[in-house]
Amino acid sequence: MHAFYRLILAAALLAPVATVFAEEGFVELFDGKSLTGWKAGENDASWKVVDGTLICRGPRNHLFYMGTDPAKPAEFKNFHLKAEVLTKPKANSGIYFHTR
């Protein structure tokens, strides 16, 4: 069985995630303006972009990074992930990777 490595960002109510800017040797996953390259799970209306930040408000949802080529989902191996994350008290959120 072929293993796919996808970066999965999971977030819940009121769990904003700040923009990650690409540095040399890094791939920018979020453009700060849109959900391009990302696919929402069960409640896609919960997600929006405000002032360069991913914000989830509403029913629980997961946001999956798929990449910019719809014919070939993004795959990552042996990587370093840099992110600025803000959660509120009692928030249920996290970042998952190397999962299906």
N, C-alpha and C positions, 0 to 999 in steps of 0.2 A: 504494500500500500504506500503510495506516494504521500509524504508529509508536506503539508503546506504551512508555511510560517507567515501568519498575518498578524499585523499589529491590531489589537482590538482595544478600543477605548470604551470602557463601560462607565456610565455615570447615572446618577439618579436625580431626584428633585433638588433643585437649587445647587447644582454642582458645576460651576463654571470652570473652564480650562483655558488658560492664557495661550496666546499665540507662541509658537516655537519658531524662531527665525533660523534659517539655514546658515551653518558655518561651513568652512572649508572641510570637505570630507563627509558632510552630513546631507541628508535628503530632507527637504522641507515637506512636512506632511499636511500642513494647514496654511492656506494663503492669507488668512486673516480677514477675508471678505466673503467667502462662500463655503458651502459644504462640498465643493468639488473634490472628488476622490474618496468621499466618505459615503457610507450607506447606513441609514438608520434602521434599527430593528423594528419592533412591533408598533411603536407610536412615533412616527417620524415628525408629526406636528409639534412634538415637545422640543425639538432642536431649532435654534436660530443662532445667527452671528450678530453680535452687538459690539461695536467699538473694538473689533479685532479679537473678540473672545467668543469661544464656543459656550453656549448657555443651554442648559436643559431645564425646562420648567414644565411640569405637567406629569402625566403618568410615566412610570418607570420606563426607561429605554436604554438601549445599547447603541453605540455608534462604532461602526467598523471601518477601518481604513482599507480601501480596496485598491487604491492607486488610480492613476489617471488614464490607463488603457483598459477599457471595459472587456476587451478580448483576453486580457491576461492579468489576473489579480496580482497585487503586489506581494512579493516574497522577500523576507529578510532573514539572514543568518549572521551569527557572530556580530552583533551590533551593539552600539551604545545608544540609549534613548535619553534625550534631554527634554524636559518639560517643566513648565511653571504651572502649578496647580493650586487652586483655591477651593476649599470646601467649607461648608457651614457646619456648626455643631449639629450632631445627629444625622449628618448626611451619609448616604450609603453610596459610595462611589469607589472607583478603582481603575487601574490600568492593567489590562491583561495582554499577554503576548505569548507566542508559540502555542496557540490554541487554534482549534478549528471553528 
